[in-house]
Structure formats: structure tokens, C-alpha cells
Amino acid sequence: MARKFDLVLFWSLDRFSREGVLETLKHLERLSAWGVDWRSYQEAYFDSCGPFKDVVVSLMATLAKQERLRISERTKAGLQRARRAGKILGRPRVKVDVRQLQRLQENGLSLRRIAQQEQLSLSTVVRALKPAA
């Protein structure tokens, strides 16, 4: 690998990446693995060159974990709130006349042709005709 630079200097961590703490941490770890140091111009404590490099990375890893937990909690709370409000989640249900599909199959039509004729996806037809296990 051609090392074209030794240091990435960014104005501040939020300018380096806006992908969240976890993704930012991954970017910084990748730079470190490639032997490229990194430093924040505005935040002197974000510095891979100093003696506290491991402390900074550990702190960021902890923040990333907390961010993941908060995102998960907010997502679950939002889903619960939507369900309580009567919102139907997921893909819309497709009405399938299984008997009609079975008749078409018995008449020798391929699954692909049945799907085209009934304006369904092939996977919907396969799933509908799959024997109950």
C-alpha cells in the first residue's frame, strides 16, 4: 500500500464523519490499522498521536455502545407506540386465492406463468403453494 500521508487532521469529530459514533470509531480504527495517525483540530483530546490514544479509543467505543443501545431503545419504543395507535407494521398483505393457484398448477402452468397471470411475485406463489409443514 502506498502511504501518501501520515496524518489525517480534521476540524472536529462531527466534521470527520456524521455517521454516528460507531461508524466514526470504525473509520478511526481503520486509519490506525493502516498506520495513519489522526487528530482533531478543535478537540485536542481526540488525538491518536499522544499518550492517551488508547483512552480515547476506549472512550469512543463506550460511547458507540451507548449510542447503539439508545437507538435500539428508541426504535422499540417507536414501534410500540405505533402498535398502540393501531398502525399496521410491515409490508401490506397480498390476498392470494390458493385454490386458484392450485387449479392453475394442476392445469400444467409453471409457477412463473402462474405468477405472471395472477400478477403476483414468483416468491408469493411459491410460498402460497408450499405444503404446510
Disulfide bonds with the S-S distance in Angstrom:
none
